[in-house]
Amino acid sequence: MSNGICRFCGTELNTVFLDLGISPLANSYVKSVSQMEYMYPLRTYVCENCYLVQVEDFESPEHIFSEYAYFSSYSDSWLEHCRKYVEHMVDIFHYTSNTNVVEIASNDGYLLQYFKEKGISVLGIEPAANVAKSAIEKGIDTSVNFFGTVLARSLKGEGKMADLLLGNNVLAHVPDLNDFVEGMKILLKPYGTITMEFPHLLQLIEHNQFDTIYHEHYSYFSFTTVFRLFAKHNLSIYDVEQLETHGGSIRIYACHLENKDISASTAINELLEKELLFGMTNIEMYKGFHTKAVQLKRTILSFLLDLKEQGNTIVGYGAPAKGNTLINYCGIDRDYLNYTVDRSPYKQGTFLPGSRIPIYSPDLLKQTKPDYVFILPWNLKEEIIEQTSFIREWGGKWIIPVPEVVVIS
């Protein structure tokens, strides 16, 4: 996108949606305090033709995703969400051992394991070799590749077409959207179904979730834009569900345009109408978001500053990508957060990119007894408060930063 054109429709990009200054790659955890880091502008544009919000391209997916720090299996609530999804799919479509389920960006096998338990044939596609290794060790057949038309044709040639082709939170990670969706068209059996889940741009704007913007997320989608994207590749979205995951997501169901056995749900027009009323096809609405983000940044900083002036100790919980956007945009460093903790052993012993805040195991909370725990993955706040309920023993409190600063005691 260095030539400044929309990665879906090719229109020249002129309207800035949000400029978050410069930032390191959000999942590039630092091994030592003296390690050098690359910083990149973190600026998003909105296309005036198709309303796709997109970040400028600075790094290739190969650089970002070939070794990846995010393992899906460390979130209990996410695993439960996936287990329910599998039950739901088997319930609707009556899948059997003759069914082929293919997941794009299958990570560590967090979801396919539930299909496999039911004797259903699964294939994961995962570009990050370190994460794929974890899936293969669980017995999940995994292809270590980036997905697109080339891989789709190759799998089709091997007779590995999908009855169910799914992807969770992968659409945002794709620089070449058209090649990716065309690849799905190729790999899907004539009467198969595609399901994709992704964060909903309407929720991002409505709930001030500026921290969900980072370089690994090339695109941010409204339902309106995704509907057009799939239609361009002769795929028909026939149903949509609104979910609470990741601060508000949507799950779409799509099939081949030629498949006349499926009729469209009323949920389609309802959501298109909701987006129209919200202003998702009005460029002026997008221009107003920057002011909201700046106001929240100032509120977070002055709140932390007041707590520090009163002599409180504050630490972080979690080391998610979104946390790094929030921390770097707000200019939060060790003067504000002594350290953060994370359940993933892969992140423990490293430092957050940019801010260099150290990451430890959650056990450290009991030793240091902080006054406040700043929850960086705010979308998992209920799960985290439950896991750290022991901080109440010494009067500890939790801070939720988004969509507004809230203290829970």
PyMOL commands that set and color helices and strands:
alter all, ss='L'
color gray80, all
select helices_A, chain A and resi 61-65+72-74+76-93+112-117+129-137+149-157+171-173+177-187+201-206+210-212+223-232+245-247+266-278+283-287+289-309+321-330+364-368+378-387+389-394
alter helices_A, ss='H'
color red, helices_A
select strands_A, chain A and resi 15-23+40-46+53-55+100-104+121-125+142-143+162-168+188-199+219-220+235-243+249-256+314-317+340-341+359-360+372-375+397-400+406-408
alter strands_A, ss='S'
color yellow, strands_A
deselect
rebuild
show_as cartoon
